[in-house]
């Protein structure tokens, strides 16, 4: 199982719904996904939720792996904005 690429593991999971290939993907990438999520949300329990959401989304979209934004893209799409966080204010450029 370790000799297969991530894409091969995804395809094997998508075709057979076997736990082993997906478990290998989680083992390979859970630390990276969690660290990205933690940098985004800055709260451990939210980062765990984001990480779980990423792998859940990956399991549901395994058949379309060739169109996937990758685990980083999935992490960004599962990023919950903290309450009260405002969007950055853009200032208009100075007038000449």
TIGUZA-232445 format. One record per residue (C-alpha): x, y, z; residue in three letters. Coordinates in pm, whole numbers, padded with zeros to 5 digits, always signed. Example, Ala and Ser with C-alpha at 12.3 -4.5 7.8 and 13.67 -1.06 7.14 Angstrom:
BEGIN
+01230-00450+00780Ala;+01367-00106+00714Ser;
END
This chain:
BEGIN
+00000+00000+00000Unk;+00289+00238+00076Unk;+00419+00211-00280Unk;+00100+00350-00434Unk;+00065+00719-00513Unk;-00206+00928-00351Unk;-00402+00932-00675Unk;-00380+00554-00704Unk;-00502+00518-00345Unk;-00796+00750-00417Unk;-00892+00554-00725Unk;-00869+00225-00536Unk;-01086+00368-00258Unk;-01339+00506-00509Unk;-01366+00178-00697Unk;-01381-00063-00403Unk;-01477+00154-00104Unk;-01201-00022+00086Unk;-01087+00132+00414Unk;-00718+00050+00377Unk;-00636+00288+00087Unk;-00826+00574+00248Unk;-00664+00503+00584Unk;-00324+00526+00418Unk;-00414+00865+00270Unk;-00525+00990+00610Unk;-00206+00858+00769Unk;+00007+01035+00507Unk;-00167+01371+00521Unk;-00352+01422+00851Unk;-00069+01617+01015Unk;-00033+01853+00719Unk;-00408+01912+00690Unk;-00438+01972+01063Unk;-00146+02218+01070Unk;-00290+02415+00777Unk;-00631+02420+00945Unk;-00478+02529+01277Unk;-00299+02821+01109Unk;-00627+02926+00949Unk;-00861+02900+01248Unk;-00612+02934+01537Unk;-00820+02710+01763Unk;-00736+02341+01813Unk;-01093+02213+01831Unk;-01194+02404+01516Unk;-00882+02277+01338Unk;-00986+01922+01427Unk;-01332+01987+01282Unk;-01184+02132+00964Unk;-00949+01833+00933Unk;-01236+01591+00972Unk;-01437+01787+00714Unk;-01150+01776+00466Unk;-01121+01398+00483Unk;-01499+01358+00473Unk;-01512+01572+00158Unk;-01224+01375+00011Unk;-01403+01046+00076Unk;-01716+01176-00095Unk;-01530+01312-00397Unk;-01272+01035-00440Unk;-01412+00941-00780Unk;-01341+01290-00912Unk;-00987+01302-00774Unk;-00839+01430-01098Unk;-01047+01748-01058Unk;-00978+01789-00687Unk;-00814+02110-00564Unk;-00592+01896-00341Unk;-00604+01871+00034Unk;-00499+02232+00079Unk;-00787+02348-00137Unk;-01026+02128+00055Unk;-00895+02269+00384Unk;-00957+02623+00262Unk;-01309+02535+00154Unk;-01387+02397+00501Unk;-01245+02697+00685Unk;-01509+02838+00918Unk;-01470+03211+00968Unk;-01463+03294+01337Unk;-01762+03493+01455Unk;-01709+03862+01461Unk;-01419+03847+01218Unk;-01445+04122+00965Unk;-01329+04119+00611Unk;-01022+04333+00547Unk;-01111+04688+00452Unk;-00971+04794+00120Unk;-00877+05157+00091Unk;-00926+05343-00229Unk;-00604+05447-00398Unk;-00506+05810-00337Unk;-00634+06056-00591Unk;-00376+06244-00792Unk;
END
